[in-house]
Amino acid sequence: MATNMQGKTVLISGATNGIGKQSALDLAKMGAQVVIIGRNKAKTEETLREIQTGSGNKDVHALIADLSSMAEVRRVAADFRKQFSRLDVLLNNAGGVFASRQETVDGYEMTFALNHLSYFLLTNLLLDMVKASAPSRIVNVSSDAQSAASINFDDLQSKQSYGMGGFRAYGQSKLMNVMFTYELARRLAGTGVTVNALHPGVVNTGFGRNNKGLMNVAMNVLSLFTMKSEDGAKTSVYLASSPEVEGVTGKYFDKCKAKKSTAPSYDEAAQKRLWDVSEQLTGIAAPAAV
């Protein structure tokens, strides 16, 4: 916790519980100006007060958005731009797993939209601010669920096979996080912006508790074997703040160490294809490769 983040502005999505909340608290303790994004207004405001009190840092702010909606992602990005002049660290942390297939207001499968498209769109909408704040960092929270996943480009919306109580769609989305990271790192070469992905560990949070039935039972059982949020947030905070990873980009981290991600994640043609599809679905013009 000795790292000094004074003068740095950090934006964290999905920061009202679990590792997102803990990351916000830890970075606020380091002196950063922290902005959290939450879906529920009352819960987000309560979290904001807790972080301000727990960190002794009043320079913590909140924005409200349902990041499964592409219009909401656009609105919250615009809100951030109006209120803040720089962005030193973008920590894409929001995510979920859903026992049954659901669709968003845009008609996209919920896991795909929340876990991948929100990362892609929010990052691209704020990329000029991140570049202008360089040296700066983008940190994408993935999961080792990516290690057993593959991407079916003919069924990105999981209409043909949702599978395994939502875990197939979840694993696919986490693989997308890693592939997005690698493609973005190449595009940002030479800009002073680094981008890395991470596995936080299996953490005892509210993750997955939005589901009922067997999914909720499974999450309760799993919680007996999981780590605390304080430990789960360590790699996110490390990548967001540590001088040790200054200039390190295009890597996948676990326990604050770089390691190999699954073999399919290194397929550059698939990374480019995912980027192009994401660009089409979010309606955004991606920056040209450097």
N, C-alpha and C positions, 0 to 999 in steps of 0.2 A: 504493500500500500504506500510505499515511499515515492512512487512516481508523481511528478507534479503535472497536473493538467490545467493549471491556471491559464486563462486566455483561450482555451479550447472549447468549441461548441460541439456537443455530441447529440445526435438524434437516435432514439431507440424505439423500434416498433415492438408491440406486444409486451409492454413493460409494466403491466398491472399485477403480475404475479410471477412466481418461479424465477428462472434465471434472468429474465428481462428486467424484472424489478430489482433483483440483487445486483445486476450489472449497473443499473442506474444509480443505486445507492453507493456502490463502490467507486464509481467514477465521479459522483458528486463529492464524496469524501476526499478525492484527489484534487478538488477545486475546479472541476470542469463546469461549464454551463451546460446543463443537461435538459433535454427536451424529450418527454415521453409521449408515445402515442398509445391510446387505449380506446376500446370500443364503447364501453359503458361509462357515461359521464360521471355518475356518482362514484363508481369504483375508482375511476381514474383520478378524480379530485381527492379522494381519500388516500390513494397511493402517493399522490403528489405531496400531500401534507406529511405523510410518514417518511418519505425520502428527505424532505427538507429538515424535519426534526431529527431524523437519525443521522444525517450527514453534517448538520450544522451549516448547511449551504442553502441559502434562500434563492439562489440563482438556478432554480429548477422549475420547469414549465411543462404544461400539458396541452396536447392537442387531441381532439376526439375524431375518430374515424373508424368505420367498418372496412377493414382493408381487403375484404373479399369482394368489394364493389370497386370496379375500376374508376367510376366517377368519384367515389369517396377518396381513393388514392390521389386522384388529381386535385381534389379540393384540399386535402391536408398538405400536399406538397405546395400548393399556392399559399395556404395559410402560413406555412413555415417560411416561405420566401418573403412574405409581407412583414413578418415579425423579427427575422434574424438576418444578419448580414454575411455570415460565414458558416461553413459546415466542415469541421475538421475530421469528424468520425461519423459515419453512417453505419449503425449496427442493425442489420435486418434480422429480427428475432421472432416476429410474429409467426404463428403456425398452429396447426391443429390436426387431429386425427378424428375421423368420423366413421362410426360403426356401419352406417348405411349411406348409400349414395345420395347426396344432396346437390342441388344446383343453386348458384348465386343469382342475384338479380339480373346479371348479364347472360344467364343461361349456361355458365361454365360450371364444371364439376368443382365442388367446394374446396377440396384438398388442393387441387391443381391451381385454383385461383388464389387462395390464401397463402399457400406455402411457396409457390413459385412466381405467379404473375405479379403479385404485390411487390415482391423483391425487385423483379425486373422493371416494373413501371416506376416505382418510387425512386429507385436508383437513377434511372435515366432522366426523370424529371428534375432531379437535384444535381445531376452530374456536373453541370457548369459551375455550381457553387463549390462542390467538392474540389474540382480542378483549381478554382480560383484561390482555395484555401491551402493548396499544397505547400509542404508535404502533408498529405492527408490520407485517410484510410477508410476502406469499405470492408466490413466484416459480415459474413453471411453464416448464420447458424444453420448447419445441416444436421446430419445424424449418421451414425454407422448403419442405420437402416438402408443407406445407399449401397452398402456392400453386397446385398443380395438382390438388388433391384436391376431392372432393365427398362428401357423406354420403348413403348410401342407407339410409333408416330402415327399409326393408323387408328389409334384409340386413345389419344391424349385425354379425352374426357371420360374415360373408363366406362363407356356405355356397354361395351361388349363383355368386359370382365372387371368388376370392382374388386372382388376377391378378398378372402381372408379377413373379413370384418373390417375392411378399410385399410389394412396394413399394406396391401399391394400398392394401392394408390399413394399411401403415405411414403413408402420406400421410393417409389418413382419420383415423387416430388422432391425428396431429399437428394436423390441423384441429380435432379435438375439444378438444385442449388449449387452443387459442386461444378457441374458443367458450365453453368452461368458464370461462376467465379473464374474458371479457367479462360473462358472466351473473353470476359471483360478485362481480365488481367492483360491479355495480349493487346486488346484495343487501347488500353491505357498506358502501354509501354512508353516511357520517356516523359510522362506528364507529371511525375512526382506523386501520383496516387497509387497506393497499393490496395490490393483486394485479395482476401483470403477467406477460406471456409473452415468450419470446425465441427467436431463432434463434442457436445458438452458433457457426455456421459449419460447414464441413466439416472435421472434426477427425480426426487420426490417433490412434485409440484402438483398443481391442479390440472396438468396436461391430461387430456382424454376423459376428464370427469364430466364433460358436457354430454357424454353418452350415457345411456341407460342399459340395464340388463347385463349380459355377459361381459361387454366391454368395460363397464364400470367395475364389475367384480374383478376382472383381470387386472385393472389398474390398481385396485386396492391391494391385491396380492403382490403385485410387482413392487409397490411402494415399500414393502418390508425389506427389499433387497437393494434399495436405491440410496444414492448420496443426497446430502442436503443441498439446497439451492446455493449456499455459500461456496460449496465446492464446484458445483456445476457451472457457475458463472466465471470461474477462474480463467478459463481459456478465452472466453469472450473479452474479458477485461484485459487480459494479457495482450491480445491482438489489437485491442483498441488503444492501448496506452504504453506498452513496454518499449523502451529504447532498443531492446534486443532484437526486435523485428522491424526496426526502421529500414525501409527499402526492400523488405522481403515481400514477395508478391506471387500470386498464382499457386498457393500451397494449401494443403488440407492438414489441419492440426487436431491433435487429441492430447489432452493433458499437457498443454503448452509445448508440444513437440510436433514438428512436421512429420507426416507419415504418408504412405501411399494410400490413395483412395482406390475404389474398385476399378478394374481394367477398363470397362466401358466408358468411364468418365473421361478418359484421355483421348477419346475418338474426336478429333478436331472437326471432321465433317459433320458428325452428329451434334457437336457443340454449336456449329454455325447454323445447322438446320433448326435446332431448338431456338436459337436467337431469332432467326427469320420468322418462325411461327409465332413466337412471343411478340415480336414486333407487330405482326399482323393482328393478333388478337387484342393487343392493348391499344392499337392505333397510333403508335408512336414512331417517329423517325429516329432510328438509332444513329449514333455518331459514327462517322467513318473510321475505319481502322487506321491507326497511326503507322 
